[in-house]
Amino acid sequence: MHSYIDKEYKQQAIKAWYDLLEQILTPEELSLVELKFIDGHLRRFCPKNIEDKIARLSR
């Protein structure tokens, strides 16, 4: 049961991040972003130019 709750939480967190990124990135840019949990932390993988755009707009 615990792993189901953990999986549900992770899916909700990833969806929330994609929803936020959808507002600042084009569909093409968003398709290059990959979110995944590693060692309990949500990590974002994307090209540097997209990472820079996210950082600039999230300030």
N, CA, C and O atoms as a GROMACS GRO file, in nm:
protein
  236
    1MET      N    1   0.083  -0.120   0.000
    1MET     CA    2   0.000   0.000   0.000
    1MET      C    3   0.087   0.126   0.000
    1MET      O    4   0.057   0.222  -0.071
    2HIS      N    5   0.194   0.125   0.080
    2HIS     CA    6   0.281   0.242   0.088
    2HIS      C    7   0.339   0.278  -0.049
    2HIS      O    8   0.344   0.396  -0.085
    3SER      N    9   0.380   0.178  -0.125
    3SER     CA   10   0.439   0.208  -0.256
    3SER      C   11   0.335   0.266  -0.352
    3SER      O   12   0.369   0.347  -0.438
    4TYR      N   13   0.208   0.226  -0.337
    4TYR     CA   14   0.103   0.283  -0.421
    4TYR      C   15   0.086   0.431  -0.390
    4TYR      O   16   0.077   0.513  -0.482
    5ILE      N   17   0.082   0.467  -0.262
    5ILE     CA   18   0.068   0.608  -0.222
    5ILE      C   19   0.188   0.687  -0.271
    5ILE      O   20   0.172   0.798  -0.322
    6ASP      N   21   0.307   0.631  -0.256
    6ASP     CA   22   0.428   0.698  -0.301
    6ASP      C   23   0.424   0.720  -0.452
    6ASP      O   24   0.459   0.828  -0.500
    7LYS      N   25   0.380   0.620  -0.527
    7LYS     CA   26   0.371   0.632  -0.672
    7LYS      C   27   0.267   0.738  -0.711
    7LYS      O   28   0.291   0.817  -0.802
    8GLU      N   29   0.155   0.738  -0.642
    8GLU     CA   30   0.049   0.837  -0.669
    8GLU      C   31   0.101   0.979  -0.644
    8GLU      O   32   0.076   1.069  -0.724
    9TYR      N   33   0.172   0.998  -0.534
    9TYR     CA   34   0.230   1.129  -0.501
    9TYR      C   35   0.328   1.173  -0.610
    9TYR      O   36   0.324   1.288  -0.654
   10LYS      N   37   0.413   1.083  -0.654
   10LYS     CA   38   0.512   1.118  -0.757
   10LYS      C   39   0.443   1.155  -0.888
   10LYS      O   40   0.484   1.250  -0.954
   11GLN      N   41   0.339   1.081  -0.925
   11GLN     CA   42   0.267   1.112  -1.048
   11GLN      C   43   0.201   1.250  -1.039
   11GLN      O   44   0.201   1.325  -1.137
   12GLN      N   45   0.145   1.283  -0.924
   12GLN     CA   46   0.081   1.414  -0.906
   12GLN      C   47   0.185   1.526  -0.911
   12GLN      O   48   0.159   1.631  -0.969
   13ALA      N   49   0.301   1.504  -0.851
   13ALA     CA   50   0.407   1.605  -0.852
   13ALA      C   51   0.457   1.630  -0.994
   13ALA      O   52   0.476   1.744  -1.034
   14ILE      N   53   0.477   1.524  -1.068
   14ILE     CA   54   0.524   1.538  -1.207
   14ILE      C   55   0.419   1.610  -1.291
   14ILE      O   56   0.454   1.697  -1.370
   15LYS      N   57   0.293   1.574  -1.276
   15LYS     CA   58   0.186   1.641  -1.351
   15LYS      C   59   0.179   1.789  -1.317
   15LYS      O   60   0.162   1.872  -1.406
   16ALA      N   61   0.193   1.824  -1.189
   16ALA     CA   62   0.189   1.964  -1.148
   16ALA      C   63   0.303   2.043  -1.213
   16ALA      O   64   0.283   2.156  -1.258
   17TRP      N   65   0.422   1.984  -1.218
   17TRP     CA   66   0.536   2.052  -1.281
   17TRP      C   67   0.513   2.070  -1.431
   17TRP      O   68   0.540   2.177  -1.486
   18TYR      N   69   0.463   1.966  -1.497
   18TYR     CA   70   0.436   1.979  -1.640
   18TYR      C   71   0.329   2.086  -1.666
   18TYR      O   72   0.338   2.160  -1.764
   19ASP      N   73   0.230   2.095  -1.579
   19ASP     CA   74   0.127   2.198  -1.593
   19ASP      C   75   0.188   2.338  -1.582
   19ASP      O   76   0.151   2.428  -1.658
   20LEU      N   77   0.281   2.356  -1.489
   20LEU     CA   78   0.349   2.486  -1.475
   20LEU      C   79   0.436   2.516  -1.596
   20LEU      O   80   0.433   2.626  -1.651
   21LEU      N   81   0.514   2.418  -1.638
   21LEU     CA   82   0.604   2.438  -1.752
   21LEU      C   83   0.527   2.464  -1.880
   21LEU      O   84   0.574   2.536  -1.968
   22GLU      N   85   0.409   2.406  -1.891
   22GLU     CA   86   0.325   2.426  -2.009
   22GLU      C   87   0.289   2.573  -2.029
   22GLU      O   88   0.263   2.616  -2.141
   23GLN      N   89   0.286   2.649  -1.921
   23GLN     CA   90   0.250   2.790  -1.928
   23GLN      C   91   0.364   2.879  -1.975
   23GLN      O   92   0.341   2.990  -2.022
   24ILE      N   93   0.489   2.831  -1.964
   24ILE     CA   94   0.602   2.917  -2.001
   24ILE      C   95   0.682   2.865  -2.121
   24ILE      O   96   0.763   2.938  -2.177
   25LEU      N   97   0.658   2.740  -2.161
   25LEU     CA   98   0.733   2.682  -2.273
   25LEU      C   99   0.640   2.656  -2.391
   25LEU      O  100   0.520   2.637  -2.375
   26THR      N  101   0.699   2.655  -2.508
   26THR     CA  102   0.624   2.616  -2.627
   26THR      C  103   0.604   2.464  -2.624
   26THR      O  104   0.677   2.395  -2.552
   27PRO      N  105   0.509   2.413  -2.699
   27PRO     CA  106   0.491   2.266  -2.703
   27PRO      C  107   0.618   2.192  -2.747
   27PRO      O  108   0.646   2.083  -2.698
   28GLU      N  109   0.693   2.251  -2.839
   28GLU     CA  110   0.816   2.189  -2.886
   28GLU      C  111   0.919   2.183  -2.773
   28GLU      O  112   0.985   2.081  -2.754
   29GLU      N  113   0.933   2.293  -2.698
   29GLU     CA  114   1.027   2.295  -2.586
   29GLU      C  115   0.984   2.197  -2.477
   29GLU      O  116   1.066   2.125  -2.421
   30LEU      N  117   0.855   2.196  -2.448
   30LEU     CA  118   0.803   2.108  -2.344
   30LEU      C  119   0.829   1.961  -2.377
   30LEU      O  120   0.852   1.880  -2.287
   31SER      N  121   0.825   1.927  -2.504
   31SER     CA  122   0.848   1.788  -2.543
   31SER      C  123   0.992   1.744  -2.515
   31SER      O  124   1.020   1.624  -2.512
   32LEU      N  125   1.084   1.839  -2.496
   32LEU     CA  126   1.224   1.807  -2.468
   32LEU      C  127   1.255   1.798  -2.319
   32LEU      O  128   1.366   1.765  -2.280
   33VAL      N  129   1.155   1.828  -2.236
   33VAL     CA  130   1.174   1.826  -2.091
   33VAL      C  131   1.133   1.689  -2.037
   33VAL      O  132   1.025   1.638  -2.070
   34GLU      N  133   1.220   1.631  -1.956
   34GLU     CA  134   1.187   1.504  -1.891
   34GLU      C  135   1.200   1.523  -1.740
   34GLU      O  136   1.302   1.570  -1.691
   35LEU      N  137   1.095   1.487  -1.668
   35LEU     CA  138   1.095   1.495  -1.522
   35LEU      C  139   1.093   1.354  -1.467
   35LEU      O  140   1.016   1.269  -1.512
   36LYS      N  141   1.180   1.327  -1.368
   36LYS     CA  142   1.176   1.197  -1.303
   36LYS      C  143   1.232   1.207  -1.162
   36LYS      O  144   1.312   1.296  -1.131
   37PHE      N  145   1.189   1.115  -1.078
   37PHE     CA  146   1.236   1.109  -0.941
   37PHE      C  147   1.363   1.026  -0.935
   37PHE      O  148   1.368   0.914  -0.986
   38ILE      N  149   1.466   1.082  -0.871
   38ILE     CA  150   1.592   1.012  -0.849
   38ILE      C  151   1.629   1.034  -0.703
   38ILE      O  152   1.642   1.147  -0.657
   39ASP      N  153   1.646   0.925  -0.632
   39ASP     CA  154   1.680   0.930  -0.489
   39ASP      C  155   1.582   1.016  -0.410
   39ASP      O  156   1.622   1.089  -0.319
   40GLY      N  157   1.455   1.009  -0.446
   40GLY     CA  158   1.352   1.081  -0.372
   40GLY      C  159   1.336   1.228  -0.410
   40GLY      O  160   1.253   1.297  -0.351
   41HIS      N  161   1.413   1.275  -0.508
   41HIS     CA  162   1.404   1.415  -0.550
   41HIS      C  163   1.360   1.421  -0.696
   41HIS      O  164   1.404   1.341  -0.779
   42LEU      N  165   1.274   1.516  -0.725
   42LEU     CA  166   1.228   1.535  -0.862
   42LEU      C  167   1.336   1.610  -0.940
   42LEU      O  168   1.376   1.720  -0.901
   43ARG      N  169   1.383   1.551  -1.046
   43ARG     CA  170   1.488   1.611  -1.130
   43ARG      C  171   1.432   1.645  -1.267
   43ARG      O  172   1.343   1.578  -1.319
   44ARG      N  173   1.488   1.751  -1.324
   44ARG     CA  174   1.445   1.798  -1.456
   44ARG      C  175   1.562   1.781  -1.552
   44ARG      O  176   1.674   1.823  -1.522
   45PHE      N  177   1.537   1.719  -1.665
   45PHE     CA  178   1.638   1.699  -1.768
   45PHE      C  179   1.590   1.766  -1.896
   45PHE      O  180   1.482   1.735  -1.946
   46CYS      N  181   1.672   1.859  -1.948
   46CYS     CA  182   1.636   1.928  -2.071
   46CYS      C  183   1.760   1.999  -2.126
   46CYS      O  184   1.859   2.013  -2.055
   47PRO      N  185   1.755   2.044  -2.251
   47PRO     CA  186   1.867   2.118  -2.308
   47PRO      C  187   1.893   2.247  -2.229
   47PRO      O  188   1.803   2.303  -2.167
   48LYS      N  189   2.018   2.294  -2.232
   48LYS     CA  190   2.058   2.410  -2.153
   48LYS      C  191   1.977   2.535  -2.187
   48LYS      O  192   1.943   2.611  -2.096
   49ASN      N  193   1.945   2.558  -2.313
   49ASN     CA  194   1.870   2.678  -2.348
   49ASN      C  195   1.730   2.677  -2.284
   49ASN      O  196   1.679   2.782  -2.246
   50ILE      N  197   1.670   2.561  -2.274
   50ILE     CA  198   1.538   2.552  -2.210
   50ILE      C  199   1.553   2.568  -2.059
   50ILE      O  200   1.471   2.634  -1.995
   51GLU      N  201   1.657   2.508  -2.002
   51GLU     CA  202   1.684   2.525  -1.858
   51GLU      C  203   1.704   2.672  -1.825
   51GLU      O  204   1.654   2.721  -1.724
   52ASP      N  205   1.779   2.744  -1.909
   52ASP     CA  206   1.801   2.887  -1.888
   52ASP      C  207   1.670   2.965  -1.895
   52ASP      O  208   1.648   3.056  -1.815
   53LYS      N  209   1.584   2.931  -1.988
   53LYS     CA  210   1.454   2.999  -2.001
   53LYS      C  211   1.369   2.974  -1.877
   53LYS      O  212   1.305   3.067  -1.827
   54ILE      N  213   1.366   2.851  -1.828
   54ILE     CA  214   1.289   2.819  -1.707
   54ILE      C  215   1.343   2.897  -1.589
   54ILE      O  216   1.266   2.954  -1.512
   55ALA      N  217   1.475   2.901  -1.574
   55ALA     CA  218   1.537   2.973  -1.462
   55ALA      C  219   1.506   3.122  -1.470
   55ALA      O  220   1.475   3.185  -1.369
   56ARG      N  221   1.515   3.179  -1.589
   56ARG     CA  222   1.490   3.322  -1.608
   56ARG      C  223   1.345   3.358  -1.576
   56ARG      O  224   1.319   3.460  -1.512
   57LEU      N  225   1.252   3.276  -1.619
   57LEU     CA  226   1.110   3.306  -1.600
   57LEU      C  227   1.059   3.268  -1.462
   57LEU      O  228   0.950   3.311  -1.422
   58SER      N  229   1.134   3.189  -1.388
   58SER     CA  230   1.087   3.146  -1.256
   58SER      C  231   1.138   3.237  -1.144
   58SER      O  232   1.110   3.210  -1.027
   59ARG      N  233   1.209   3.340  -1.178
   59ARG     CA  234   1.261   3.432  -1.075
   59ARG      C  235   1.156   3.529  -1.032
   59ARG      O  236   1.181   3.614  -0.946
   0.00000   0.00000   0.00000
